[in-house]
Amino acid sequence: VAHQKADWVSIHEQICQLLIPIRTSLPFLLSEKERKHGTEQLVKRQKYIIDLAYSTAREFVWDGKHQEAIPAALHALRLSTEVYGSNSVQLVPAYLLLAEASTGVGRLPEASKYLSQAQWIVLTTPDCGAAVQCKLHRSLGLFCTAEGNFEQALYHLANDIYLASSAFGLKSVEASGGYFHMANVFFRQNKMDIANSLYAEV
């Protein structure tokens, strides 16, 4: 009951009616053209729900409501798997969001599992873009920070900054996030000079 209530509050109330047409199978006696059209409509609906579930989960994380974010992120992951397949790079954002939410509620082993899945997909996708890779490194950096593994966190955040700079430009807002998180790590290590120079860079 608690899980159902959490799911309802997180995302299900918004998508309940939207799920009905995608869970209803197409009539059997359709022409090839009608079947193709039906399949296209199904994929469109699924992608819309993925975007809605992902953005809802993202907002919960931004608001610090990590527990509420998890059911919405799980819906985004499940539907992304149905639409894109289980090894698609399209699943990485949902895995990273689940890792961040799990870290936020203190479930570090769960977060580690989601990060491993995301990392595996990125490693096995040769043409994976720098934008996705920088998000992965940022998530790994934040996870290592939560674990108290600051050296590893700095390694991942440096990669985040490098990849974000190559994808979006050296002075981009995307790169500034990496500087900010890196400054926080130096702050926690009591290295105030470095932290302050990075905060100034942000």
NUKE-195480 format. One record per atom (N, C-alpha, C, O): x, y, z; residue number from 1; atom name. Coordinates in steps of 0.05 Angstrom, whole numbers, always signed. Each point is the difference from the previous one (the first is absolute). Layout:
X; Y; Z; NUM; CA
...
! end
This chain:
+17; -24; +0; 1; N
-17; +24; +0; 1; CA
+17; +25; +0; 1; C
-5; +19; -14; 1; O
+27; -19; +30; 2; N
+18; +23; +2; 2; CA
+13; +5; -28; 2; C
+2; +23; -8; 2; O
+6; -45; -5; 3; N
+12; +3; -27; 3; CA
-19; +11; -20; 3; C
+6; +17; -16; 3; O
-31; -27; +17; 4; N
-21; +10; -18; 4; CA
-5; +29; +4; 4; C
-4; +15; -19; 4; O
+3; -7; +45; 5; N
-5; +28; +6; 5; CA
+23; +18; -10; 5; C
-5; +21; -12; 5; O
+29; -30; +17; 6; N
+24; +15; -9; 6; CA
+0; +2; -31; 6; C
+6; +21; -11; 6; O
-12; -43; -2; 7; N
-2; +0; -30; 7; CA
-21; +19; -9; 7; C
+5; +15; -20; 7; O
-28; -15; +33; 8; N
-22; +18; -8; 8; CA
+8; +29; +3; 8; C
-5; +17; -18; 8; O
+17; -10; +41; 9; N
+8; +28; +5; 9; CA
+22; +8; -19; 9; C
+0; +23; -10; 9; O
+19; -41; +5; 10; N
+23; +7; -17; 10; CA
-8; +5; -29; 10; C
+6; +21; -11; 10; O
-20; -40; -2; 11; N
-4; +2; -29; 11; CA
-27; -12; -9; 11; C
-11; +10; -20; 11; O
+2; -31; +33; 12; N
-22; -15; -11; 12; CA
-26; +16; -5; 12; C
-15; -4; -19; 12; O
+10; +23; +37; 13; N
-24; +17; -3; 13; CA
+1; +15; -26; 13; C
-20; +3; -13; 13; O
+44; +5; +5; 14; N
+3; +15; -25; 14; CA
-2; -17; -25; 14; C
-10; +8; -21; 14; O
+19; -33; +23; 15; N
+2; -17; -24; 15; CA
-20; -23; -1; 15; C
-1; -14; -20; 15; O
-16; +12; +40; 16; N
-18; -23; +2; 16; CA
-17; -3; -25; 16; C
-2; -21; -12; 16; O
-11; +43; +3; 17; N
-17; -1; -24; 17; CA
+17; -3; -25; 17; C
-10; -12; -20; 17; O
+34; +22; +20; 18; N
+17; -3; -23; 18; CA
+10; -28; -4; 18; C
+7; -8; -23; 18; O
-6; -8; +44; 19; N
+10; -28; -2; 19; CA
-21; -18; -13; 19; C
+7; -21; -11; 19; O
-33; +28; +13; 20; N
-21; -18; -10; 20; CA
+4; -7; -30; 20; C
+1; -23; -7; 20; O
+2; +44; -10; 21; N
+4; -7; -29; 21; CA
+25; -16; -6; 21; C
+0; -16; -19; 21; O
+22; +20; +35; 22; N
+24; -15; -7; 22; CA
+0; -28; +12; 22; C
+16; -17; -9; 22; O
-34; +12; +28; 23; N
-2; -27; +11; 23; CA
-22; -17; -14; 23; C
-2; -24; +5; 23; O
-13; +37; -22; 24; N
-21; -14; -15; 24; CA
+12; -9; -27; 24; C
+11; +15; -15; 24; O
-14; -42; +10; 25; N
+12; -10; -25; 25; CA
-17; +8; -24; 25; C
-24; +4; +2; 25; O
+37; -2; -25; 26; N
-13; +7; -25; 26; CA
-19; -22; -9; 26; C
+7; -24; +4; 26; O
-30; +30; -16; 27; N
-17; -21; -10; 27; CA
+15; -16; -21; 27; C
+16; +10; -15; 27; O
-23; -36; +14; 28; N
+15; -19; -17; 28; CA
-5; +5; -30; 28; C
+18; -2; -16; 28; O
-43; +6; +10; 29; N
-8; +2; -29; 29; CA
+3; +28; -11; 29; C
-19; +13; -6; 29; O
+44; -4; +4; 30; N
+6; +26; -11; 30; CA
+16; -3; -25; 30; C
+15; -20; -3; 30; O
-17; +40; -15; 31; N
+17; -1; -24; 31; CA
+29; +7; +8; 31; C
+4; +10; +23; 31; O
+15; -15; -41; 32; N
+28; +6; +6; 32; CA
+4; +30; +5; 32; C
+15; +7; +18; 32; O
-30; +10; -33; 33; N
+2; +29; +3; 33; CA
-10; +8; +28; 33; C
+12; +17; +13; 33; O
-35; -28; -5; 34; N
-12; +7; +26; 34; CA
+18; -10; +23; 34; C
+3; +14; +20; 34; O
+9; -38; -23; 35; N
+19; -10; +20; 35; CA
+24; +18; +3; 35; C
+9; +6; +23; 35; O
+2; +3; -45; 36; N
+23; +18; +0; 36; CA
-7; +26; +13; 36; C
+15; +10; +17; 36; O
-38; +1; -24; 37; N
-9; +25; +12; 37; CA
-4; -3; +31; 37; C
+8; +17; +16; 37; O
-20; -40; -9; 38; N
-5; -5; +29; 38; CA
+26; -3; +15; 38; C
+2; +10; +23; 38; O
+18; -23; -35; 39; N
+26; -3; +13; 39; CA
+14; +28; +3; 39; C
+12; +5; +21; 39; O
-14; +11; -42; 40; N
+12; +27; +2; 40; CA
-13; +17; +22; 40; C
+14; +14; +15; 40; O
-40; -16; -13; 41; N
-15; +15; +21; 41; CA
+8; -10; +28; 41; C
+3; +15; +19; 41; O
+1; -41; -17; 42; N
+8; -13; +26; 42; CA
+27; +11; +9; 42; C
+4; +8; +23; 42; O
+15; -8; -42; 43; N
+27; +10; +7; 43; CA
+0; +29; +7; 43; C
+14; +9; +18; 43; O
-30; +7; -32; 44; N
-3; +29; +6; 44; CA
-11; +4; +29; 44; C
+11; +16; +15; 44; O
-31; -32; -8; 45; N
-12; +2; +27; 45; CA
+21; -8; +21; 45; C
+3; +13; +20; 45; O
+11; -35; -26; 46; N
+21; -10; +19; 46; CA
+21; +22; +5; 46; C
+9; +4; +22; 46; O
+1; +8; -44; 47; N
+20; +21; +2; 47; CA
-10; +24; +16; 47; C
+15; +12; +15; 47; O
-40; -5; -19; 48; N
-12; +22; +15; 48; CA
+0; -6; +30; 48; C
+7; +17; +16; 48; O
-15; -42; -9; 49; N
-1; -8; +28; 49; CA
+29; -1; +12; 49; C
+4; +8; +23; 49; O
+15; -17; -39; 50; N
+28; -1; +9; 50; CA
+9; +28; +7; 50; C
+11; +5; +22; 50; O
-16; +14; -40; 51; N
+8; +28; +5; 51; CA
-14; +11; +25; 51; C
+13; +14; +16; 51; O
-39; -19; -13; 52; N
-15; +10; +23; 52; CA
+11; -13; +26; 52; C
+4; +15; +19; 52; O
+0; -41; -19; 53; N
+10; -13; +24; 53; CA
+28; +9; +7; 53; C
+6; +5; +24; 53; O
+11; -2; -44; 54; N
+28; +9; +5; 54; CA
+0; +29; +11; 54; C
+14; +5; +19; 54; O
-29; +13; -32; 55; N
+0; +28; +9; 55; CA
-12; +3; +28; 55; C
+8; +16; +16; 55; O
-29; -33; -10; 56; N
-11; +0; +27; 56; CA
+20; -9; +21; 56; C
+3; +12; +21; 56; O
+11; -34; -27; 57; N
+21; -10; +18; 57; CA
+22; +21; +4; 57; C
+10; +4; +22; 57; O
-2; +8; -44; 58; N
+21; +21; +1; 58; CA
-8; +23; +18; 58; C
+16; +10; +16; 58; O
-41; -1; -18; 59; N
-10; +21; +17; 59; CA
+0; -8; +30; 59; C
+8; +16; +17; 59; O
-16; -40; -12; 60; N
+1; -10; +28; 60; CA
+29; +0; +11; 60; C
+4; +8; +23; 60; O
+15; -16; -40; 61; N
+28; +0; +9; 61; CA
+9; +28; +5; 61; C
+13; +6; +21; 61; O
-19; +12; -39; 62; N
+7; +29; +4; 62; CA
-11; +11; +25; 62; C
+12; +17; +14; 62; O
-36; -26; -7; 63; N
-14; +10; +25; 63; CA
+10; -15; +25; 63; C
-9; +6; +22; 63; O
+27; -25; -25; 64; N
+10; -15; +22; 64; CA
-19; -22; +10; 64; C
+4; -11; +21; 64; O
-24; +5; -38; 65; N
-19; -21; +7; 65; CA
+8; -26; -14; 65; C
-13; -9; -19; 65; O
+35; -3; +28; 66; N
+12; -23; -13; 66; CA
-18; -24; +1; 66; C
-1; -15; -20; 66; O
-12; +10; +42; 67; N
-17; -23; +2; 67; CA
-23; +1; -20; 67; C
-7; -21; -12; 67; O
-5; +45; +8; 68; N
-22; +3; -19; 68; CA
+10; -3; -29; 68; C
-16; -7; -17; 68; O
+41; +12; +12; 69; N
+11; -1; -27; 69; CA
+3; -29; -10; 69; C
-2; -5; -24; 69; O
+7; -14; +42; 70; N
+6; -27; -8; 70; CA
-22; -14; -17; 70; C
+7; -11; -21; 70; O
-32; +11; +30; 71; N
-21; -13; -17; 71; CA
-2; +12; -28; 71; C
-3; -14; -20; 71; O
+5; +41; +18; 72; N
-2; +13; -26; 72; CA
+24; -8; -18; 72; C
-3; -6; -23; 72; O
+27; +5; +35; 73; N
+24; -7; -15; 73; CA
-1; -29; -9; 73; C
+8; -7; -22; 73; O
-20; -11; +39; 74; N
-3; -28; -7; 74; CA
-19; -3; -24; 74; C
+5; -17; -17; 74; O
-27; +33; +17; 75; N
-18; -1; -23; 75; CA
+14; +8; -26; 75; C
-3; -12; -21; 75; O
+20; +34; +23; 76; N
+15; +9; -23; 76; CA
+19; -22; -10; 76; C
+2; -4; -24; 76; O
+11; -10; +43; 77; N
+18; -21; -7; 77; CA
-14; -24; -13; 77; C
+9; -10; -21; 77; O
-31; +1; +33; 78; N
-15; -23; -11; 78; CA
-10; +6; -29; 78; C
+4; -17; -18; 78; O
-16; +40; +14; 79; N
-10; +7; -26; 79; CA
+23; +4; -20; 79; C
-3; -7; -24; 79; O
+25; +19; +33; 80; N
+23; +4; -18; 80; CA
+10; -27; -9; 80; C
+8; -3; -23; 80; O
-7; -17; +41; 81; N
+9; -27; -7; 81; CA
-19; -12; -21; 81; C
+10; -13; -19; 81; O
-36; +17; +22; 82; N
-19; -11; -19; 82; CA
+4; +13; -28; 82; C
-1; -14; -20; 82; O
+5; +40; +20; 83; N
+2; +15; -26; 83; CA
+27; -4; -13; 83; C
+1; -4; -24; 83; O
+21; +7; +39; 84; N
+27; +1; -11; 84; CA
+16; -26; +2; 84; C
+20; -3; -14; 84; O
-28; -15; +32; 85; N
+16; -24; +5; 85; CA
+16; +3; +25; 85; C
+5; +22; +9; 85; O
+5; -44; +2; 86; N
+12; +0; +26; 86; CA
+29; +10; +0; 86; C
+11; +4; +22; 86; O
+2; -1; -45; 87; N
+27; +9; -1; 87; CA
+3; +27; -14; 87; C
+22; +8; -8; 87; O
-44; +7; +5; 88; N
+1; +25; -14; 88; CA
+11; +23; +17; 88; C
-5; +0; +24; 88; O
+19; +18; -37; 89; N
+11; +23; +14; 89; CA
-23; +18; +10; 89; C
+4; +17; +17; 89; O
-28; -20; -28; 90; N
-23; +15; +8; 90; CA
-8; -6; +29; 90; C
-15; +15; +12; 90; O
+24; -37; -1; 91; N
-6; -8; +28; 91; CA
+17; +14; +20; 91; C
-7; +1; +24; 91; O
+30; +9; -33; 92; N
+20; +12; +19; 92; CA
-12; +22; +17; 92; C
+5; +0; +24; 92; O
-20; +20; -35; 93; N
-10; +21; +17; 93; CA
-18; -11; +23; 93; C
+1; +10; +22; 93; O
-17; -30; -28; 94; N
-18; -11; +21; 94; CA
+17; -14; +21; 94; C
-6; +2; +24; 94; O
+26; -18; -32; 95; N
+18; -13; +19; 95; CA
+14; +21; +18; 95; C
+2; -4; +24; 95; O
+8; +26; -36; 96; N
+14; +20; +16; 96; CA
-19; +14; +19; 96; C
+8; +6; +23; 96; O
-33; -2; -31; 97; N
-19; +13; +17; 97; CA
-7; -19; +24; 97; C
-3; +9; +22; 97; O
+0; -35; -28; 98; N
-5; -19; +21; 98; CA
+24; -2; +20; 98; C
-4; -2; +24; 98; O
+28; +4; -35; 99; N
+24; +0; +17; 99; CA
+0; +24; +19; 99; C
+6; -2; +23; 99; O
-12; +26; -35; 100; N
-1; +24; +16; 100; CA
-21; +0; +22; 100; C
+5; +8; +23; 100; O
-29; -18; -31; 101; N
-22; -2; +20; 101; CA
+7; -20; +22; 101; C
-5; +5; +23; 101; O
+16; -28; -31; 102; N
+8; -21; +19; 102; CA
+21; +11; +19; 102; C
-1; -6; +24; 102; O
+20; +20; -34; 103; N
+21; +12; +17; 103; CA
-12; +20; +19; 103; C
+7; +1; +24; 103; O
-27; +14; -34; 104; N
-13; +20; +17; 104; CA
-15; -12; +24; 104; C
-3; +13; +20; 104; O
-7; -37; -23; 105; N
-14; -14; +22; 105; CA
+19; -18; +15; 105; C
-9; -15; +18; 105; O
+35; +15; -25; 106; N
+20; -16; +15; 106; CA
+2; -29; -8; 106; C
+12; -16; +15; 106; O
-23; +9; -38; 107; N
+2; -28; -10; 107; CA
+23; -2; -19; 107; C
-3; -2; -24; 107; O
+27; +3; +35; 108; N
+24; +1; -17; 108; CA
+5; -26; -16; 108; C
+8; +2; -23; 108; O
-14; -26; +34; 109; N
+4; -24; -17; 109; CA
-19; +0; -25; 109; C
+8; -8; -21; 109; O
-32; +18; +25; 110; N
-19; +2; -22; 110; CA
+10; +20; -21; 110; C
-1; -5; -24; 110; O
+10; +28; +34; 111; N
+11; +21; -18; 111; CA
+24; -11; -15; 111; C
+2; +6; -24; 111; O
+15; -21; +37; 112; N
+23; -12; -13; 112; CA
-8; -18; -23; 112; C
+12; -1; -21; 112; O
-33; -15; +26; 113; N
-10; -18; -21; 113; CA
-10; +15; -25; 113; C
+6; -8; -22; 113; O
-21; +30; +27; 114; N
-10; +16; -23; 114; CA
+23; +13; -15; 114; C
-1; +1; -25; 114; O
+21; +9; +40; 115; N
+23; +12; -13; 115; CA
+16; -20; -17; 115; C
+9; +6; -21; 115; O
-7; -30; +32; 116; N
+14; -22; -15; 116; CA
-14; -6; -26; 116; C
+13; -3; -21; 116; O
-40; +2; +21; 117; N
-16; -4; -24; 117; CA
+6; +22; -20; 117; C
+4; -6; -24; 117; O
-6; +31; +33; 118; N
+5; +23; -18; 118; CA
+28; -1; -11; 118; C
+4; +5; -24; 118; O
+16; -11; +41; 119; N
+28; -1; -9; 119; CA
+4; -22; -21; 119; C
+15; +4; -19; 119; O
-28; -27; +24; 120; N
+3; -22; -19; 120; CA
-11; +8; -28; 120; C
+12; -6; -20; 120; O
-35; +18; +20; 121; N
-12; +9; -25; 121; CA
+18; +19; -15; 121; C
+4; -2; -24; 121; O
+6; +22; +39; 122; N
+18; +20; -12; 122; CA
+25; -13; -11; 122; C
+9; +6; -22; 122; O
+3; -25; +37; 123; N
+24; -14; -9; 123; CA
-4; -17; -24; 123; C
+18; -4; -17; 123; O
-42; -7; +14; 124; N
-6; -18; -23; 124; CA
-13; +14; -23; 124; C
-8; -12; -20; 124; O
+6; +39; +21; 125; N
-10; +16; -22; 125; CA
+23; +17; -11; 125; C
+6; +21; +11; 125; O
+6; -31; -33; 126; N
+24; +14; -10; 126; CA
-5; +29; -8; 126; C
+18; +17; +4; 126; O
-41; -11; -15; 127; N
-5; +28; -9; 127; CA
-15; +16; +21; 127; C
-14; +20; -7; 127; O
+16; -27; +32; 128; N
-13; +14; +22; 128; CA
+11; +29; +1; 128; C
+24; +4; +2; 128; O
-42; +16; -2; 129; N
+9; +28; -1; 129; CA
+11; +10; +27; 129; C
-4; -12; +21; 129; O
+20; +33; -23; 130; N
+13; +12; +23; 130; CA
-21; +10; +20; 130; C
+5; +0; +24; 130; O
-28; +9; -34; 131; N
-21; +11; +18; 131; CA
-10; -22; +20; 131; C
-4; +6; +23; 131; O
+0; -30; -33; 132; N
-9; -22; +17; 132; CA
+23; -9; +19; 132; C
-4; -5; +23; 132; O
+29; +4; -34; 133; N
+23; -8; +16; 133; CA
+5; +19; +23; 133; C
+7; -8; +22; 133; O
-11; +35; -27; 134; N
+6; +19; +21; 134; CA
-21; -3; +23; 134; C
+6; +3; +23; 134; O
-31; -9; -31; 135; N
-21; -5; +21; 135; CA
+7; -24; +17; 135; C
-4; +0; +24; 135; O
+14; -21; -38; 136; N
+8; -24; +15; 136; CA
+22; +6; +20; 136; C
-1; -8; +23; 136; O
+22; +22; -32; 137; N
+22; +7; +18; 137; CA
-9; +18; +23; 137; C
+10; -3; +22; 137; O
-29; +21; -28; 138; N
-10; +17; +22; 138; CA
-14; -17; +21; 138; C
+4; +3; +24; 138; O
-21; -21; -34; 139; N
-14; -18; +19; 139; CA
+19; -17; +16; 139; C
-3; -4; +24; 139; O
+24; -7; -38; 140; N
+20; -16; +15; 140; CA
+15; +17; +20; 140; C
+6; -9; +22; 140; O
+0; +34; -29; 141; N
+13; +18; +18; 141; CA
-16; +6; +25; 141; C
+10; +1; +22; 141; O
-36; +4; -27; 142; N
-18; +6; +23; 142; CA
-3; -25; +18; 142; C
-2; +3; +24; 142; O
+1; -26; -37; 143; N
-3; -25; +16; 143; CA
+25; -4; +17; 143; C
-2; -7; +24; 143; O
+26; +11; -36; 144; N
+25; -4; +15; 144; CA
+2; +21; +23; 144; C
+10; -6; +21; 144; O
-20; +30; -26; 145; N
-1; +20; +21; 145; CA
-18; -9; +23; 145; C
+8; +3; +23; 145; O
-31; -14; -29; 146; N
-19; -10; +20; 146; CA
+13; -23; +16; 146; C
-5; -3; +24; 146; O
+22; -13; -37; 147; N
+14; -22; +14; 147; CA
+24; +10; +16; 147; C
+10; -14; +17; 147; O
-2; +39; -22; 148; N
+24; +11; +14; 148; CA
+26; -6; -14; 148; C
+21; +4; +11; 148; O
-23; -15; -36; 149; N
+23; -6; -16; 149; CA
+7; +24; -17; 149; C
-6; +1; -24; 149; O
+19; +19; +36; 150; N
+4; +26; -13; 150; CA
+19; -1; -24; 150; C
-4; +14; -19; 150; O
+25; -30; +21; 151; N
+20; -1; -22; 151; CA
-14; -11; -26; 151; C
+4; +11; -22; 151; O
-20; -32; +26; 152; N
-14; -11; -23; 152; CA
-21; +20; -10; 152; C
-5; +2; -24; 152; O
-8; +12; +42; 153; N
-20; +20; -7; 153; CA
+13; +22; -18; 153; C
-11; +8; -20; 153; O
+35; +1; +28; 154; N
+14; +21; -15; 154; CA
+8; -10; -28; 154; C
-1; +15; -19; 154; O
+8; -40; +17; 155; N
+7; -12; -26; 155; CA
-24; +1; -18; 155; C
+2; +9; -23; 155; O
-25; -18; +33; 156; N
-24; +0; -17; 156; CA
-10; +28; -7; 156; C
-9; +5; -22; 156; O
+11; +13; +41; 157; N
-9; +27; -5; 157; CA
+19; +15; -20; 157; C
-9; +16; -16; 157; O
+34; -23; +17; 158; N
+19; +11; -20; 158; CA
-7; -10; -28; 158; C
+0; +16; -19; 158; O
-7; -41; +17; 159; N
-10; -11; -26; 159; CA
-26; +13; -9; 159; C
-3; +6; -23; 159; O
-14; -1; +43; 160; N
-26; +14; -6; 160; CA
+6; +27; -13; 160; C
-11; +7; -20; 160; O
+29; +8; +33; 161; N
+6; +27; -10; 161; CA
+13; -1; -28; 161; C
-7; +16; -17; 161; O
+25; -35; +14; 162; N
+14; -3; -27; 162; CA
-21; -6; -22; 162; C
+0; +12; -21; 162; O
-17; -32; +27; 163; N
-20; -8; -20; 163; CA
-21; +21; -5; 163; C
-8; +5; -23; 163; O
-1; +9; +44; 164; N
-19; +21; -3; 164; CA
+12; +23; -16; 164; C
-14; +13; -17; 164; O
+39; -7; +22; 165; N
+14; +22; -15; 165; CA
+3; -7; -29; 165; C
-4; +17; -18; 165; O
+10; -42; +12; 166; N
+3; -8; -28; 166; CA
-27; -1; -14; 166; C
-1; +5; -25; 166; O
-20; -11; +39; 167; N
-27; -2; -13; 167; CA
-14; +27; -1; 167; C
-12; +6; -20; 167; O
+15; +11; +40; 168; N
-15; +24; +2; 168; CA
+16; +26; +0; 168; C
-11; +22; -2; 168; O
+38; -24; +6; 169; N
+17; +23; +1; 169; CA
+11; +4; +28; 169; C
-12; -8; +20; 169; O
+36; +20; -19; 170; N
+15; +4; +25; 170; CA
-15; +16; +20; 170; C
+1; -6; +24; 170; O
-15; +26; -32; 171; N
-15; +18; +18; 171; CA
-30; -6; +1; 171; C
-16; +18; +6; 171; O
+9; -42; -12; 172; N
-28; -8; -1; 172; CA
-12; -4; +28; 172; C
+14; -6; +19; 172; O
-40; +9; -17; 173; N
-14; -5; +25; 173; CA
+3; -29; +8; 173; C
+2; -7; +24; 173; O
-3; -11; -44; 174; N
+3; -29; +5; 174; CA
+27; -6; +14; 174; C
+1; -16; +19; 174; O
+20; +30; -27; 175; N
+27; -5; +12; 175; CA
+0; +12; +28; 175; C
+14; -11; +18; 175; O
-28; +32; -13; 176; N
+0; +13; +27; 176; CA
-10; -18; +22; 176; C
+9; +2; +23; 176; O
-28; -20; -30; 177; N
-10; -19; +20; 177; CA
+23; -18; +11; 177; C
+1; -5; +24; 177; O
+16; -4; -42; 178; N
+23; -16; +8; 178; CA
+19; +15; +19; 178; C
+9; -10; +20; 178; O
-4; +36; -28; 179; N
+17; +17; +18; 179; CA
-12; +3; +27; 179; C
+13; -1; +21; 179; O
-40; +5; -20; 180; N
-14; +4; +25; 180; CA
+3; -25; +18; 180; C
+6; +3; +24; 180; O
-11; -26; -35; 181; N
+1; -25; +16; 181; CA
+29; -5; +9; 181; C
+5; -10; +21; 181; O
+14; +16; -39; 182; N
+28; -4; +7; 182; CA
+8; +19; +23; 182; C
+14; -7; +18; 182; O
-24; +32; -19; 183; N
+5; +19; +21; 183; CA
-11; -10; +27; 183; C
+12; +3; +21; 183; O
-36; -15; -22; 184; N
-12; -12; +24; 184; CA
+18; -21; +12; 184; C
+2; -3; +24; 184; O
+10; -14; -41; 185; N
+18; -21; +10; 185; CA
+25; +12; +13; 185; C
+7; -8; +22; 185; O
+5; +28; -34; 186; N
+23; +14; +12; 186; CA
-8; +14; +26; 186; C
+15; +0; +19; 186; O
-39; +10; -18; 187; N
-11; +13; +24; 187; CA
-1; -21; +23; 187; C
+7; +6; +22; 187; O
-17; -29; -29; 188; N
-3; -22; +20; 188; CA
+28; -10; +9; 188; C
+2; -11; +22; 188; O
+18; +14; -39; 189; N
+27; -7; +7; 189; CA
+15; +22; +15; 189; C
+23; -3; +7; 189; O
-37; +25; -3; 190; N
+11; +24; +14; 190; CA
+22; +14; -17; 190; C
+17; +14; +11; 190; O
-18; -18; -37; 191; N
+19; +14; -18; 191; CA
-13; +25; -11; 191; C
-9; +0; -23; 191; O
+7; +20; +40; 192; N
-17; +24; -5; 192; CA
+10; +16; -24; 192; C
-16; +12; -14; 192; O
+42; -9; +10; 193; N
+10; +16; -22; 193; CA
-9; -11; -27; 193; C
-10; +14; -17; 193; O
+13; -41; +14; 194; N
-8; -13; -25; 194; CA
-30; +2; -3; 194; C
-10; +7; -21; 194; O
-5; -12; +43; 195; N
-29; +1; -1; 195; CA
-9; +28; -8; 195; C
-18; +2; -18; 195; O
+29; +18; +30; 196; N
-9; +28; -7; 196; CA
+6; +7; -28; 196; C
-15; +14; -13; 196; O
+38; -23; +2; 197; N
+7; +7; -28; 197; CA
-19; -14; -19; 197; C
-8; +11; -21; 197; O
-1; -35; +28; 198; N
-19; -15; -17; 198; CA
-28; +13; +2; 198; C
-14; +2; -20; 198; O
+6; +6; +44; 199; N
-25; +14; +3; 199; CA
+0; +26; -17; 199; C
-20; +7; -12; 199; O
+43; +7; +12; 200; N
+2; +24; -16; 200; CA
-2; -7; -30; 200; C
-12; +16; -15; 200; O
+23; -38; +7; 201; N
-2; -9; -28; 201; CA
-29; -5; -8; 201; C
-9; +6; -22; 201; O
-6; -17; +41; 202; N
-29; -5; -5; 202; CA
-14; +26; -4; 202; C
-24; +1; -5; 202; O
! end
